Amino acid sequence: MRYHNITKDDMLNGDGLRVVLWVSGCEHRCKGCHNPVTWDINGGLEFDEAAKGEVFEELKKDYISGITFSGGDPLHTQNRTDVSRLIREIKDKFPNKTIWLYSGYDWEEVKDLPLMENIDVFVDGEFVERLKDNLLLWRGSSNQRVIDVKKSLKIGNVVLAAK
């Protein structure tokens, strides 16, 4: 897996102060994307042990609520195995931290992926420029949903996360 950046003390990409891992690779290539530099699956840097150590150091801080995976698309087919492995490790080491994941895929396309059982909040759907709304919380366009994964998996229907 490759990545472009690790953002610390982020308040825009999920609830609370978060660390954000900006993963390389996106097949959606949405018009008006805020981060097209991350589209190339071979772009950025190799996510190595040093990068993982940097993420873990941030997650050790009491005031950090959790981690957000964004990009690019963490669920790009070439990222899924590595992202899943990292999420499992984070859940094991930091069980009280929340895990958010942004993806251009719709919930219905990816809800059965094994990694979903370790995600707390999933923001789904491609960014649609004509539906852009700067007043939306944690999403860029009104077609995207902020989904409570645990509740959604439990009842078998989409449950939107409380705001």
Steps between C-alpha positions, in 0.01 A plus 500: 500500500611852427396825661535874450474646846429442866303791645512557875244669724248511213150632581343481154500130416297346778387559853755641747873548442628231267798371313428465127678261266472619139535181295612495135280362226152588379311365202201733542680820393208722596469834322584773753683262736684689776796263486576379142870469580408177683338327201814323375533161673878527456521857630615619838713299740516138603307446825788345694569427868610861559170632366307249707701605805409863434129411487523290818681779689213734420240242602669462841403858587198517732346795316500324161156348435615263229616459143340585169594325178458720194678558176486411215284209600598262780272242336675511163531131411879513539471656849242275661731232641751744652232738629312209654814374673584846635145557625504166682832590665369842604182346644712252701747761633258789546154349566358829631591702191244539223573411141343701218541413133416713195441325168352574161329162514141484617422311820306239308812414295736449794292425812591131486876555498649344817675826595163669550453326834790711632378834364291732716392756241500465121455802273387360168450610144680691233530874534249660262599857422145621419389372844785670688389668821752669728253486789496120513676341795775247412409467133537705186183433304144422601497153341764380745392338825665493842415145609510341845655171396435298817128582506466455123660156505290397799163582344589447135400851391684832480498692827636851474745610768373752754625853443 
